[in-house]
Amino acid sequence: MKRKYTYPLLMMIAVTLIFLAERYLDAQEKQKYVEAATSVKSEALDFFLPAATSNQIINHDYYTLEYNEEAEQASWVAYTLTKDQLVDAELSRPYFEVDPAVKTGAAHWRNYKNSGYDRGHLCPAGDRRFSPQAYDETFLTSNISPQLREFNGGIWNRLENQVRDWARRYGELTVVTGGLLEDPVAKIGEEEVYVPSAFYKIVIRKESSGFTALAFLVPHSESDQDLKAFVVTIDAIEELTKLDFFPQLDDATETQLEASNSVTDWKF
């Protein structure tokens, strides 16, 4: 008779212990997210934002962007990336959502359906795995641009991984990225979302001796070329985008930084 009640009791105790252990581990993981997220708000991000060309500057919790209503996407997205933020967390992929912060109305994700183009992240979801909130925020439609699948999963993905490697090596980076919107190769969906002809990415870091930056301009096509083949000056990207990057730097530093395409300060 005692055995009849002993087994169920032991089973209940075991289930309770497992439940409590899972709760503890969940709490520990959430604390890890919180600790990583504290470093997201960096003074460097505000300092390195491009000059505004509209009243559509949107400050999300984990990145900042300027929305281009005509192109129905961001002209640029800027964010900081630190070594501590690069965690290998398993997070559920959310649905894309229209960004409610865009006053003129962000493009709907349905524009991309059956278009032949991926919903390509500008601030990569892979850079925001340290927090479920940060990860989900990258799935707002203001943070995506039409990208060919071979491009999105190929050369562009390689560049994103290279930036992560630099964050691990150098500690903290500021990244500004977007598409060339002046002469789109196509327009998709009812809202005629521009398909950029190329994409750019600018990476900058602060050192004891000053600042160093590297800029890439990648044609919107499949490529197996070395990343160094796409290094350009920031001046070249400014000429094509009509944007003014790093206006808060003093003139001498800005001129020197934006005219350089040297890769010697960056480990590939």
Helices and strands as residue ranges (DSSP letters): H 2-37, H 43-48, E 57-59, E 64-68, E 73-82, G 83-85, G 109-112, E 118-121, G 125-127, H 132-137, G 141-143, E 144-147, H 149-152, H 155-170, E 172-179, E 186-188, E 193-195, E 198-207, E 210-219, G 227-230, E 231-232, H 234-241, H 251-259
